[in-house]
Amino acid sequence: MTTKLKFQIDFYNSMDVDDDGVLSEDYRIYITFLDKDDRFEAHPELGLVLSYNGSGTFNIKSLWDERFGGITHNGILIPTLDKMGVCHEKKFKNDMDRYEFLKQLYVSVNEWADYWWGFQYDDSSKLTIKDNIWEVTCDTVYGGSLASLSHRVNFF
C-alpha cells in the first residue's frame, strides 16, 4: 500500500466576551503535512509547479518556491518531502466557512488522488480519516518516479 498524502488537522474554537459585552469568535484549523507520494514533488531542475485544480475552485499544489507549504483561501500547498512536519494555520470568520473549506478539501483530495495525471494509472485511492489524521492510500501504483513519468508529458 502506498501513501499519496497524509496530514493531520487540528481544530481550535474560542468564544470570548470583551468588557463592552461584544462576543468575539475564533475558528481555526491547523494542518500538519506528514507524508506525500514523491511523484507529487516539485523539482527545480525540471522547473515544475505541480498543480491539481479540483471540480470547484479548490487547488492542490506542490511548488518548489513554497517548500514549507501552506494553506490559501482556496487550496493547500503541499510542502516538499524534506519540509514535512511543519504546522500551518488558517483562520475563518465563522464555523460555516471552516466547514465549507474542509468539505472542499475532502472532495479535492479525493479527486486529486485519482485524477492528477501522475496518478492516472494507479488503482483507485482511498481516503481514511482517523483521529484527525487524513491519509490517502492506494494498493497498486504505476511505480514510477516523476522522472519516469516525464516521457508522457511535455514539460517545456
N, C-alpha and C positions, 0 to 999 in steps of 0.2 A: 504494500500500500504506500502511495506517495502523497505527501502533504503539499498541496498547492499554495495554501495560505493558512496561517494560524495567528490569531491575535486575541487579546483579552480586552473586554470592555467593562469598565467600572463606572458606576453611576454615582452622582452626587446631587443631592437636593437640599435646599435650605429655605426656610421662610423666617423673616425677621420683621419685627415692627419697630420702627425708629421712635425717637422721643416725640415726634409730631403725630404719631399714630398711623404712619404710612407703611403699608405692607410692602416689603421687597422680597422677591422670589429669585432664587438662583438655581438654574438647571444646567448641569454639565454632564459630559461623558469624558472619560479618559480611555484612550486606545493605546495599548502597547502591542506592537507588532513583534511576534515571537519567531516566525519562520516563514519562508516562502520558497516556491519552486525556483531553481536557478534559471529556468527558461524565461522568467519574467524579471531578469536582472538587466538593467541598463548598462551598456558598455561604452565608455568614452571613445575607444579606438574605432568603434563602428558608428559613432555619432548617433546612438539610438535614444529615442524617447519612446518608451513602450506605453501604450495607452489603450484603454478599452472604454468606449462610450456606451453606457447602458441604454436600455429602451426608453428611459426617461431622460433626465438631464444629468444623471449621476456619472462621474468618471472615476476610473481606477487607473492610476499611473505609476510608473517607475521612471524617475528622472535622475540622471547622473548628477545634475547640479542641485538637486534636493536630496542629497544622500541620507539625511536623517528622517526623511518622510514628513508627513503632516496630515492635517485634516483641513479641507476647504469647505466653503459653503455648499458645494455640490460634488464632493468626492473625497477620495483618500489618495495620498501619495505614499506608496509603499517604500520604506527605506531599503537601501542596499543591504545585502546579506551581512556585511561587516558592521552595520549600524543597528541591527535588530536589538530590541530591548528598551528602546527609547520610548517614553510615555508622551502622548500628545493629548492636548485638552481642547475641547470645543464647548463654548457656552451657547445657551439657547434662551430665547425670550420667554418661552413657556414650555410646558411639558408636551404639548401637542406638536410643536416644532421639533422637539427631540424625537418624538415618536415617528414623525414623517421622515426625518433623516435616517433613523435606524431601519425603517421599512424600505427606503430606497437602497440603503447599504445592503440589506439582506437580498433584495431582488438582484441588484447589480453584481454582487459577489457570486451568486449562483449562475448568472448569465456569463460573467467573465470566465468562470472555471470551465464552462462547457463550450463557449463560442469564440474566445480570443483565438486568433489564428495560430499561435504557438501551441495551443492545446487541442486543435481540431481533430487529431487522430487518436486522442485518448478515449478511454471508456468514460461513461457519464460520471460526473463528480457528485459527491455527497457532502452537504454542509451539516455538521454536527455542532450543536450548542450545548455545552455542559459547564456549569459552574463559571459562567461569564467568559468561557473560552470558546471562540468560534474557530472551527477547523474545517477546511475544505480538503477532502481527500479523494483519491481515485485509485482503483485497483490496478489498472493497466495503463501505462503511459506510452507515448511514442518512443520514449527512450533516448531522445537526443538532447544535446545542449542547444543553446541559441546558435552557436556556430554551425552545428549540423543542420539546423533548420534554415540557415541563410541561403541555401541553394534554391529555396522555394520562393524567396521574397527579394525583390529588388530594393535594397536599402537606399540607393542613391539615385 
